[in-house]
Amino acid sequence: QLEFVRIDPFVRTFLKRKGHDLAVTFKVPDVYGVYQFRIDYNRVGYTRVHSATQVSVKPWKHTQYERFITSAYPYYASSFSMMVGVVIFSLVFLHYKDPESQKKKTE
């Protein structure tokens, strides 16, 4: 039996035989901290195997993430549309002339 433990076991599963080895694949939780891999293998007639290995789970560095996250494309589009909207609003605001003020100047 394999346990991935911080204070309480996050993952508890059985090792599966792959050829001559015992192995298992699982996804590490998103909770950062120091964990232990604990293997506790008991079988009648054989020696008990108990092993504990300490590992740390930490967040990725900012350089290890993808450059553009595909699920964030709507947010990218909204930010660029806001930038375009601000530029258009600024151009209209700066170059708008009131028609009444133009008539007063010509009189």
N, C-alpha and C positions, 0 to 999 in steps of 0.2 A: 504494500500500500504506500502511495506517495502523497504527501501533504505539502502544500505551499502555505506556510504559516507566518503571520505577523504576530498578533496576539491570539486570535482565533484562526482556525484553518480557513483560508479563502478558497482553496481548491483541494479536494480530497478525491483521489481516483486510484484505480488499480493499474499497475504496470502491465503492459501487454507484451507478449512474446513476439519478437521480430527476428527470425533466424535463431541465432544463439544468444541474442541480447534481449533485455527487457527495456521497453521504451514507452513513452507516452508524450502526446503533444497537447498543450493547452494554452489559452490566452491569459497573459498576466493582467491582473486588475489595474484600473487607472489610479489606484490609491498609492501614492508614493511613500516609500519608507524602507526599512530593513526587514527582509523576509528570511525564512529558512526553508530549504528543501529538506524534508524529513522522509526518510525511507525506513519503513518498519516491515520487514518481511519475515513472517513466521511460517514454518512448514514442519509438519510432524516428521520426526526422524532426521531433520537437517539442522544445522546451526542457524541460530537467529541472526538476521542481518539488520543492524540499526545504524543509520548514517544520518548526519545532519550537516548541511552546508549552508553558510550564511551568504546571502546576496543582497545587493541594494537595488531598488527600483527607483529611478529618478526620471524627471521629465527630460524631453529632448532639448538640445540646444536650439537656439533660433536658426542656426545654419543647417540643421538636420531636417527641417520640415520641407514640404514641397514648396516650390516657388509660387504657384497659383493653385489654390485648392478648388477643385471642380464644383464642389457643393456651394461655394461662395460666389459663383458667377452672378447671381441676382444682386448681391450686395455691391459687387464691382460695377455692374450696370447702373444701379441707382446712384452710386457716388459720382460716376462720370456724367450722368444726366443732370445731377444737381450742379456740377461744375459748369456744364453747358448752359443751364438755366440762369446761373448767376452772371455769366458773361453776357448773355442776351439781355437780361434785365439791366445790367450796367450800361450797355450800349444804348438801349432805349431810354433809360433815365438821363444819361448824359447828353443825348442828341435830340431830345424831345423839346419842341418849342411850342409854347401856348399860342393858338391862333389869335386870341384877343390881344396879346401883347404885340404881335406883329402889326395888327391894324392900328394900334395906338401910335406906334413908331412911325408909320407912314403918314399919318394925319398931321 
